[in-house]
Amino acid sequence: MESSYKNAGVDIEAGEQAVKNIKSMVKSTFSKNVLTNIGGFGGLFEFNFTDYKNPVLVSSADGVGTKLIVANKANRHDTVGQCLVNHCVNDILTTGAKPLYFLDYVGIGKLEQSIFQNIVAGLTKACRENNCSLIGGETAEMPGIYQTGDYDLVGTITGIVDKQNILVDRVQKGDVLIGLKSSGLHTNGYSLARSVLFKDHDVNDYVEAIGGTLADALLQVHRSYLPPVEPLLKDPALHAISHVTGGGIIGNTKRVVPENLNLNVDWNAWEWLPIFKYIQQLGKISDNEMGRVFNLGIGLILVVAAKSVDNFTKKLTDSGEEPTIIGEIV
């Protein structure tokens, strides 16, 4: 057989076709600030900074972790792109920033058009919902690095915040922790969850204790907290935001608290989601380990001045949230 790139596992034509197939979806995320089409060497984004006194750009990069293994097992690829965008939006939200544009990377063993289009459909859906433009990315077919059927998904985001509104060095003793609910595991703890759940279950098994299939529970979209939190960002009573990812409530919230202060969390203030209870029961996992690995049903924490707690909880409730006071700074 004659040697060729395609015979070696990389199909250039398939890659070109994949880009053509997603053009309309990606364009649906474009704002007037996007100056390029997809397929170029770089994405151009023009921005008018006149609405900001001292604009600061904020960037972050993240992935979806081994949630991708669950997506592959269930052959459901339309939610992981949403998870990626929302995760990155939440990360920069902790600084007080709102998103401007997003770039994605898909590394894959063999490019399957339907899977790729489902991934991008998720990316573009979340970008539209967060008013964030998907201005470019990279799709790399790499047999030998990724096995056939495997893929990795990574994203980078850039947002903006006025310097005087950056959430830094505000936390004080007596501040209150207001927790906002998660939709499930979000994008963390899947290695432990998989090791426990898939010993006894198939991904599509219906589990009475969680009221649905494992696929439904594990592939719930990682929430974006931008809609309910954005109206609160300029309130000086908002002292910090913690995005509860790997490391749990304590590990992540400590990152925004000065070293001379501590967290006093009331672990009885909310009820764990059923999926967490089931993982703990099936795996015989200690409360301490559960709290270090999972969000346990609280996906974002606002650190708020005590005098403004009622005001914040009212505004959050009016936006459709169910805010819960889960502790304080001591």
Secondary structure, DSSP 8 states (H G I E B T S, - for coil): ----TTTTT--HHHHHHHHHHHHHHHHTT--TTB---TTSSS--B---GGG-SSEEEEEEEEE-TTHHHHHHHHT--SSHHHHHHHHHHHHHHTTT-EEEEEEEEEEESS--HHHHHHHHHHHHHHHHHTT-EEEEEEEEE-BTTB-TT-EEEEEEEEEEEEGGG---S---TT-EEEEEE-SSSTTS-HHHHHHHHTTT--TT-EEGGGTEEHHHHHT------HHHHGGGTT-TTEEEEEE--TTHHHHHHGGGS-TT--EEE-TTSS---HHHHHHHHHHT--HHHHHHH--TTEEEEEEE-GGGHHHHHHHHHHTT---EEEEEE-
